[in-house]
Amino acid sequence: MALILRKTTSFFTKYVQYCMPDPYVFAILLTLLVAVLNFFIIPEASVDGIIDAWYQGVWGSQNIFVFTLQMTLILVTGTTLAKAPLIAMMLQKLASYPRNQVEAAILCFLTGAIASLINWGLGLVVGTLLAIEIVKRMEEVDFAYLVAAAYMGFIVWTSGFSSSIALANADSGSALNIIYRMTGQTVPMRHSIFSTYNLIAVAATLVIFPLMLRLIAPEKIKPIDRAFLHKDIPKETSRPKHIAEKLENAWILNVIFVAVGSYQFFFLRTGPVTINSVILIFGILGLLLHWTPIRYARAFTDSAKVSGSLLLQYPLYGGIMALIAYAPHAHIDPLHTVLAQKMIDAATPATLPFLNFLSSCIITMFVPSGGGHWAVQGPVSIQAAIALGESSPAYLGKISMSVAFGEGVFNMIQPFWALPVLSLAGLNIRDIMGYCTVALIAGFCTFGAALIFS
């Protein structure tokens, strides 16, 4: 196992170092690729038409600005919640339980996985925060191994309550509800994250990964700079004196917002849970747990530092989505229809979800974002399902979750989401890549099998 780990670590570390540019560059290259495909494949395509389609997707009538802000707020509200004092106390308590590094790694994984099922922004960082607390208490533990285990929990985020694809498809008003746009119907959560195949995949992951972590535990402990783990945390040293300070620390303001938001969600809300509902819940939870306005504002501002890449890339995904749907005239099929036809030539209704999953795994290396990924692959996937005569919410839900599965699995070796975790832990991508590659293999088998045998 150690030899396999070293070889896989070497291969994927070299891949990341020499072949993996910033995801923003990938978004630009993918935009150019789709534009070129339109020009050569779509009859009567013109340069002016392609440029205008791209403009409409990025800045014009087809932009996904609202969805971009929604995804950013899910990330930031979840990360802000992870920094709440009560969460910190809980993590400190949990950190006292493990007796060895394997138990510690399993605990970090389960904490990250359960948190990711609740909110992917929360799950992305909370397991790593726990790893830091554990290493403060334990000497004989490999820190990179714990951080990798914590990041492995992120593999299930697309199967949870904040899954961008599932939430978008349940909301007819979402700019990214491709299913509604193409079929006029939504996909309720019971056909996506609450489906049998998804629940089985998540349950299997929560069982298989702890067993896997036992097998890949390092025998040699790598030393770390422990001073990094004990960075001073600023504390309030005096009571508020001025009017401005008193207002900033007026907990009643947070309580009012929490009460109003809770009343809206539980008593006034009608219809399914949407992306906005999820943002509301995690926003009011953060307000409650941070207790005062200034504490929440400071934590939120600090958490927002990791959102720049989303704001930069998502508009380009909107442009790609518009380019895929570009058609010079009503009688000419757009690119997503042409590509879908190629896909169904090798697929049946039974095999399409798994083939779609394979495609998703590849696309994730270029588009490391669930919503942006769905914008690129969704039109082709749904068009292929329709062409095979499958348009029920249950089947289209499975198609969309096959995209989500590929996204979650290949995030294990796509460094885009690992970078905030590594920054928090003070590690390098090569420190965790070997472990994450093993997680990729285990996740691929688990989620792929769930699609094939369900």
N, C-alpha and C positions, 0 to 999 in steps of 0.2 A: 504493500500500500504506500509506503514511504517513497519508493522508487517511482511509482505512477504519479504520486503527488508532485514530485520534483519535476518530472517531465512535463506534466500538464501546466505547472506553474511557469516553467521556462517558455513553453510555446505561447501561452496567452499573454505573458508579460511582454514578450517580443512583439506580439501582435498589437498590444496597446501602445507600446513605445513607438513603433515604426509605421503602423498602418491606421491608427485611430485618431483622426483630427477631432477638433471640437465639434459637438453635435450641430452647432450653428452652421459650420462649414458643410456638413452633410446635408442640412436642409437646403442650402443654396445649390449644392450639386444635384440633389434630387429634383429641385425645381427646374433646373436646366435640362435634366434628363427627360422629365415629363414633357417639357415644352418641345424638345427635339422629337420625341415620340409622336406628339400631336402633329407636328409639321410633316413627318414622313408617313404616318399611318392613316391619319384622318383625311378623307377626300375633301378638297376645296379649302383646307385649312390655310389661313393667311397669317402673316406676321402681325398685322394690326389686330386681328381677331384673338390671337393667342395672348398678345400683350394686354389687351383689354380684359380678357377673361382672368388673367393673373391679377390685374389691378382690382377687379371686382372682388376677388377672393381675399386679397390682402387688406385693402382700404375701402373698397366700394360696397355695394349692396349685399354681397355675399360674405362679408368679413365675419370672423369669429371672435371679435373683441370681447363680447360678453362672456363667452365660454373661456377665453383666456383669463379674464379676471376671476371667474369662478374657480378654475383650477389653481390659480395662484392663491386664492383665499383658502381653499381646502388645505394646501400645503402649509401656509403661514399660520392659520388657526390651529392646525394640528401640532405644529412645531411649538407654537406659543403655549399650548396646553401642556406639552411635555416639560416645559420649564417652570410650571407652577410649583410653589412650595410644597403642597400636599403630595404631588407626584414625586418630588425629590425625596420626601420623607418615606414614601412607600418603597422607592427604589433602594434607599439605604437599609430599610428593613429586609427587603428581599435579598440584598447582597450579603446578609449575615447567615443565610441558610446553606449555601453550597459548601461541601467539605473538600472537594478536589476540583481540578480544572474541567473534567468532563461534566460533572454536575453543574458547574458554573456555566459552561457553554450551552448545555441543554436549557438552563433557565433563561439565559440571554436570548436563545432562539425562540422559546415559547413566549417570552415577554414581547419580543419584536413581532412575532406572528400574530398573537392575539390583538396587539395594538394596531397592527396593519389591517386586520379585518374590521376594526372599528373606524380608523382614519389613517390613511396612508402617510400623511404628514407626521402624525404622532408615531406611527410604527417605524418610520424611517430613522428616527433618532433615539427613541426611548430605550431600545435594547442596548445601544452603544453607551448611553448614560449609565445604564445598569452595569455594563462591563467595566466602566471606569470606577464605579463604586466598589465592585468586587476586587479589582486589582489593588485598590487602596488597602484592602484587608488581607489579601492573600499574596504571598511571595512566589510560591511554586505554581505559577499559572502563566501560560503564553498569551499575552495581550492580543496579538494579531488573531489568534485562534478564537478568542472570545468575541472580538469585533466582527470577524467573519461570520460567526454563528449568529450574532445579532442581526447582521445584514441579511442572512439567509431567511429570516422571518419575513422579510419584505416580499418574498416570492408569492405570497398569498394575497397581496393587496388588491389585485384585480378581481378577486373573488369576494371581497368584503363590501361593507356598507358604503364606502366612498369610491367604489369602482367607477371611474369616469365614463366608461363605455356603457355599463348597465344603467347608471343614472341618466345619461343622455337619452338612451333608448326608451326610458320610461316616461320622459317628459316631451310632450308634443311641441312645446315652445322652445326646445333647445335647438340652437343653430347646428348642433352636431348630431341630431337625431336623423341619421341617414335612412333608417328603416321607415320612419314616418314620411320622409320626403319622397321615398321611392314607392311605398305601398299604402300610405295613408293610415297606418296603424302603429300603435306603440307596443312595446314589449314590457309587460309588468315584471316586477322583481321575481315573482314566482317562476318565471320562465328563464331567469338568468342566475342571479346569485343564490336563489333558494331552490334551484333545480337539483334533482338527485345527483347528476354527474358532478356538479360543482361541490356539493356537500361531501360527496365521497372523496373527491380529489383533495379537498382541504383536510378532511379527517385522516386520510392516508398520509398526507404530508406531515401532520402533527405527530404521527407515529413513526414514520420511516426516518425522518431527519434526525431525531434524537439517537436512533440506532446508528445512523451514519456518522454522527459526531463522535460516537465512541470509537469507531473504527479509524477515523482520521486524526485522532488526538495526537499532537506532537509529543515525542519522548524527550526531546531536548528543549528546554525553556530558553527563549531568546530574551536577553536582558533589555530593559527599557529605562528611559530617563524618568524616574518616578517623581521628580520635581514637577513634571508637566501635569501630573494628576492632582496636585495640591495647589492649583492656582487660587489666589485669593479671590473671594467672592465679596463684592461690595455689600455692606450692610448699612441700614439706616441707624444713625447714632443719636439722633435727637428728635424730639417731637416737632411737628410743624408749627411754625411761628407766624408766618405771614398768611394773608388771605389766600393768595395764590396756592401756597403749599397746602393749606387746609382743604381747598377745593380739590387739589390733585389727590389728596388722601381721603376724600369723602367717600367711604365705602357705600353709603346709601345710594350714590349715583349708579354704581355697578348693580346694586340690588334691584333698583328700578328697571334697568335694562333687562336684567335676568328675568324679572317677573313678567314684563311685557312680552319678551320673546317666548317664554314658556307658555304663556296664555295663548299667544298666536299659534304656536305649534300644536298644542294639545287640544285646544277648544275651537279655534277659528279656521284652522287649516282644512281644506277639502282636497280630495284627490290624492294621488300617490306621493310618496316621498321623492323630492327632486334634489338636484344639486344645491339649490338655494336652501332647502330645508336642512341639508347636512351642514352647510356653512353656518346657518343659524344656530344649530344645536352646539357645534363646537365653539362658536363664538361666545355663546352665553355660558358654557361650561368654563371657558377660559376666564371670562369676567368674574365668575363666581370664585374660582380657585385662586386667582391672583388678588382678589378681594378689593383692592383700591384701583382707581383709574390710572394713576401714574405707574404702578407696577405692571399693569396690563399693557399700557402704551409702550413702556420701555422693552418689555419682553417681545411684544409684537414687532416693534421696529427692528430689534435684533434678529428676530426670526425671518423678517422680510429680506434680509441680506442674501438668502439662498434662492430668491425667486427671480432674480434678474434673467437667468437663462430661459425661463418659461416665457417671460414677457417678450424676449427677443425672438424666440423661435416660433411661437404659436401663430402669429400672423402669417408667417411663411407657409405653415401647414394649411391655413385657409386658402392661400394661393394655389397650393398643390391640389387641394380638393376641387377648386374651381377649374383648374386646368384638366383634371381627369374627367370632369363633366362637360368640357367644352365641345360644342357641335356647331359648325358654321350654319347649318340649316336644319330644320325640324326632321327631315327625312334621312339625315346622316347620323349614324350611331356614334356616340362619344367614346372616348378611350376606355372608360370603365366597362362598357359593353363589349368592346373588342377583346379586352384582356380577359373578361369573364368567360367569353366564348372559348378562349384558349384553355381556360381552367376546366370547364365542364367537358371538354373533349376527353379528359383523362379521369373524370370523376363521376360518381353516382351519388344519389342522395345519402347513401350510407357512408361513403368515403370522403365526401366534400368537407365535413368539419375537420377531419384529421389533416387533409391536404391543406386546408386553410390554416391550420395550426402550424404546419411546417413553413408555410409562407410567412406567417407572423413571426416565427423565430428569426428568420432572415431579416425581415424589415425592421425588427427591433434594434438590430445593430446599426441601422441608419436613422431610425426615428424612435428615440428612447423615451417616449411619452405616450401614455395610454390614449389620451384624447387626440393628440396629433397623429398617432399611429392609426387610429380608427378613421380619421379624416382621409388618410391616404389609402388604406386597404379596404375600408368599409364599403365604398361604392362598388368595387369589383366583387367583393364577397357576396353582397346582397344581390347584385345583378346575376351572379352565377347561380344562387339558390333559386331565384325567380325563373331563370331559364330552365332549371331542372324541374320546374313545376312545384316547388316547395316555397310557400309564402305564409305558413301559419306562424303565429307569434312564438310558439314553442320551438319550431325549427330555426327561425331567424334569431331567436334568443341564443340557441346553441351555436349558430354561426358566429354571432358577435362574441360569445364567450370563448370560442376557439381562438379568436384574435387576442382576447384578453389573456388567455392562458399562455400563448406564445410570448406576449409582452412580459408577463411576470417571470416566466422561466428564464428567458434570455437577458433579463435585467441583471442576472447573477454575474454575467461577464461583460455587461455594458457599463462602463465606468461613470456614466452621466449621473446616476443617482447615488453611486457609491462615494462620489467626491465630497458631498456634505458630511457624510459619516466619517470619512477618512480625515477631513479637516478637523472635525470634533475630536477625533481620537489621536490626532498627530501622527498618522501612519501614511504609508505610500501604497498605491494600488497593488504593487507587486507583493506587499506583505500579506494580502488576503486572497490574491487571485487563484492560487492553487486550491484552497478550500472551496472558493466559490465555483470553481470549475466542476468539482465533485458534486456540489449542490445542483449545478446546471444539469448534469447527467441524471441525477436522482429525480429532479423536478420534471425533466423531459419525459422520463419513463412513467412517472405518476400521472401527470396531467394528460399525456398522450393516451395512456391506457384508459383513462376515464372517458375520453371522447370516443375511443374505438368500441369499448364494451358496454356503453350505456345506451 
